[in-house]
Amino acid sequence: MALKVGPRNLVCQNQFNHINLNVNLNPTFSFTPTTLRFIKFIKPSDISHNRKTRIVSRSSLVEQISFTEPEISLIDALIGVQGRGRSASPQQLDAVERAVRFLEGLEGVPNPTTSSLIEGRWQLMFTTRPGTASPIQRTFVGIDIFSVFQEVYLRTNDPRVSNIVKFSDALGELRVEAVSSIEGGKRILFQFDRAAFSFKFLPFKVPYPVPFRLLGDEAKGWLDTTYLSDSGNLRISRGNKGTTFVLQKISEPRQRLLSTISTGIDVREAIDEFIALDQDKGKGEPELQEGEWQMIWSSQTETDSWIENAANGLMGKQIIQKNGRIKFLVDILLGFKFSMNGTFVKSGTKTYDVTMDDAAIIGGPFGYPIEMKNKFDLVLLYSDEKIRISQGYNKILFVHIRLDGPK
């Protein structure tokens, strides 16, 4: 698609469409997809209602994953929560808190601090962030673009809990360690005492300049494990600052895929592997499901023209409606939106013919129509109630996350 901008008009052309706006529009906008890391692997409808039923899946990425139905419900509640909880809506937080409290009311591993299952490396998947969080805690949970881990080793001569920010496999990590002790069957007492960067390109560690002794009580705290799964894969903890943490030892395929998307590294390879795994499961045909879907990744870099990006589905939302209706919707600026309506018709086992032919710039109750038409094949490579991988306009690869609940 080619875009021409003049002082009083904007013209956009490609082999499918033509735009002519007699208005001076030349803003530049960019869209950065946000990581969403929480995906359930199997629908609750696929399993028994017995809360002790376990779901086991295998892939080349993990040895074995085991969750009970209530644990799957928590993971499901986390779908769509951005930034490990930083950008969660009140409705999302309420759903997560209900799932957390339900698990806390069940019988997990008794006296988890004395169990070997609590030992090891845990990935932080979600956390609440009250204003009373300590400076050290805010440093770790506030870094959304990197993976955050916690290592727990209590059955040693030097029991410790370490918080880790992993920049990448190639770059290295930041580790902040705390000397720890056990108080009762659920509580871990800790006091941070050392920290350092470990860079792959340096043969030595670089000290992290935190004056732990001067921090006093800010460097101390406790962590209660309120739920530890029998499989040792899921843990819920609550801290002395009132913060709730959800951690996992092993992430399942969709979580791993979305984590890869958040880094922007080797995304195509991760998608190919994920799709191959899904094909091995022998599922039926994917369907274009109704709902509001947010584009979080595409294989094509956005251009300088926001309207070109919006028209091609490279930003904003895609709304699938009843009776074969589809809409692209993009927030522009100051309440203005770009809207483009169209239709879709199934033409193959995984393919839909899409025609977009009703575009406008909307501001409140008013709209400025745009003469624009776009036709393309939409190929569903993977789809469930929460995530969709497709090939759209100009064979661009897309990953969408569902924002609303199943219809």
Secondary structure, DSSP 8 states (H G I E B T S, - for coil): -EEEE-SS-EEEE-SS-EEEE-S------------B----SS-GGGS-S-TT-EEEE--SS-S-EEEEHHHHHHHHHTTT-BGGGTT--HHHHHHHHHHHHHHHTS--SSSGGGSGGG-EEEEEEEE---TT--HHHHHHHT-TTSEEEEEEE-SSSS-EEEEEEEEETTTEEEEEEEEEEEETTTEEEEEEEEEEEEETT-SS-EE----HHHHGGGGEEEEEEEEE-TTSSEEEEEETTS-EEEEESS--HHHHHHHHHHHTSSHHHHHHHHHHHHHHTT--------EEEEEEEESS---S-HHHHHHTTSSSEEEEEGGGEEEEEEE-STTEEEEEEEEEEE-SSSEEEEEEEEEEEEETTEEEEE---EEEEEEEEEE-SSEEEEE-GGG-EEEEEE-S---
